[in-house]
Amino acid sequence: MADQELGSQIEAQFNDVVRRLQSKHLFQSNWDIATFAIFFIFIGAVLALTLLVLIRCCWGCCFSSSPSKKHGKHKVGVDNLALEP
């Protein structure tokens, strides 16, 4: 009995989607349009950040000028020769 109800619900939803596609009214209200836009802005931001991370990784791995040189602290100032033996 539950399988028949589930099948009829899926069929009703499929028919609703087909009817909306044929009538070219995919959104029922302005809230649907806003939700759709926010969703795609979020997906776009995630893809853009992922692309930036991949570019940063490739830039560091492939295009480094001197791979053996460490980017540690650089010595600043003058050596105090009086402290040497």
C-alpha positions in Angstrom: 0.0 0.0 0.0 2.8 2.4 0.9 4.7 1.6 -2.3 1.6 2.6 -4.4 1.3 5.9 -2.5 4.9 6.6 -3.0 4.7 5.8 -6.7 1.7 8.0 -7.1 3.4 10.9 -5.2 6.5 10.7 -7.4 4.3 10.5 -10.5 2.3 13.6 -9.4 5.6 15.5 -8.7 7.0 14.5 -12.1 3.8 15.6 -13.9 3.9 18.9 -12.0 7.5 19.5 -13.1 6.7 18.7 -16.7 3.6 21.0 -16.6 5.8 23.8 -15.3 8.4 23.3 -18.0 5.8 23.3 -20.7 4.2 26.5 -19.3 7.6 28.1 -18.7 6.6 29.2 -15.2 9.3 27.4 -13.2 9.0 29.6 -10.1 5.8 30.2 -8.2 6.8 33.3 -6.4 9.5 35.9 -6.0 10.9 33.9 -3.0 11.6 31.0 -5.3 13.5 33.2 -7.6 15.5 34.7 -4.7 16.3 31.3 -3.3 17.4 30.1 -6.7 19.7 33.1 -7.1 21.2 32.8 -3.6 21.8 29.1 -4.2 23.7 29.8 -7.5 25.7 32.7 -5.9 26.8 30.3 -3.1 27.8 27.6 -5.6 29.7 30.2 -7.7 31.5 31.5 -4.6 32.5 27.9 -3.6 33.8 27.2 -7.1 35.7 30.5 -7.3 37.4 29.8 -3.9 38.3 26.3 -5.0 39.8 27.6 -8.2 41.8 30.2 -6.2 43.1 27.4 -4.0 44.1 25.3 -6.9 45.8 28.2 -8.6 47.7 29.0 -5.4 48.8 25.3 -5.0 50.0 25.2 -8.6 51.7 28.5 -8.4 53.7 27.4 -5.3 54.6 24.0 -6.7 55.3 24.7 -10.3 56.4 28.3 -10.6 58.7 28.8 -7.6 61.9 30.6 -8.5 64.2 28.7 -6.2 62.8 25.6 -4.6 65.8 25.1 -2.2 65.5 28.6 -0.7 63.5 28.7 2.4 61.2 31.6 3.1 62.2 31.9 6.8 63.2 34.9 8.8 65.8 37.2 7.3 68.5 38.6 9.5 68.0 42.3 10.2 70.5 44.7 11.7 74.3 44.5 12.4 76.2 41.6 13.9 77.6 42.3 17.3 81.2 41.2 16.9 82.0 42.0 20.5 80.1 38.9 21.6 82.2 36.5 19.5 85.2 34.8 21.2 
